[in-house]
Amino acid sequence: MQRVYNGMPDVGLHEAEWQAGRHGDGQYGRIELAILPDGQIAMRNSRDSGGPVLIYTHAEIEAFLAGAKDGDFDDLIS
């Protein structure tokens, strides 16, 4: 079984099918997510597709998305 860990290089996730967000641009990149075979979710920056990948559980991504939808992080970009 493949060892999956935070900060691992993308090259270790050969079967990941990355999905890019619609927001962002070529200069700063976009967030890309992929569901891993064990159900965890990998996140990377499209600017550095071979670079470090963060790994989250499904519950962690659900909580983040709910918070983002509720405006919990709006003060970070205003």
C-alpha positions in Angstrom: 0.0 0.0 0.0 1.2 3.5 -0.9 2.3 5.7 2.0 0.4 9.0 1.9 1.5 11.9 4.0 1.2 15.7 4.3 3.8 17.5 2.2 4.5 14.5 0.0 5.4 15.3 -3.7 2.7 15.0 -6.2 4.7 12.4 -8.1 3.8 9.9 -5.4 0.1 10.1 -6.3 0.2 8.5 -9.7 -3.5 7.6 -10.0 -4.8 10.9 -8.6 -7.3 12.7 -10.9 -6.9 16.3 -10.1 -9.8 18.7 -10.3 -9.0 22.4 -10.5 -11.2 25.1 -9.0 -12.6 27.7 -11.3 -11.2 30.6 -9.3 -7.7 31.8 -9.6 -5.4 32.8 -12.4 -2.2 31.7 -14.2 0.0 34.0 -12.1 -1.1 32.7 -8.7 -2.4 29.3 -9.6 -5.5 27.5 -8.6 -6.3 25.0 -5.9 -6.6 21.4 -7.1 -8.2 18.5 -5.3 -8.1 14.8 -5.8 -9.9 12.0 -4.0 -7.4 9.3 -3.1 -8.2 5.5 -3.1 -8.6 5.5 0.7 -11.2 8.3 0.6 -8.8 11.0 1.8 -8.6 14.2 -0.2 -5.3 15.6 -1.6 -4.8 19.4 -2.2 -2.1 21.1 -4.2 -1.4 24.4 -6.0 -1.6 24.1 -9.8 1.5 26.4 -10.1 3.6 23.6 -8.5 1.9 20.4 -9.6 4.9 18.3 -8.6 5.3 20.1 -5.3 4.0 19.4 -1.8 0.5 18.0 -1.4 -1.6 18.4 1.7 -3.8 15.4 2.7 -7.2 15.8 4.5 -9.9 13.5 5.6 -13.4 13.8 4.0 -14.7 15.3 7.3 -12.0 18.0 7.4 -12.8 19.1 3.9 -16.5 19.1 4.7 -15.9 21.3 7.7 -13.7 23.7 5.7 -16.2 24.0 2.9 -19.1 24.6 5.4 -17.0 27.3 7.1 -16.1 29.0 3.8 -19.7 29.0 2.8 -20.7 30.6 6.1 -18.1 33.3 5.7 -15.8 32.1 8.5 -12.7 33.1 6.5 -13.9 36.2 4.8 -11.8 38.5 7.0 -8.6 36.8 5.6 -9.2 38.3 2.1 -10.8 41.6 2.9 
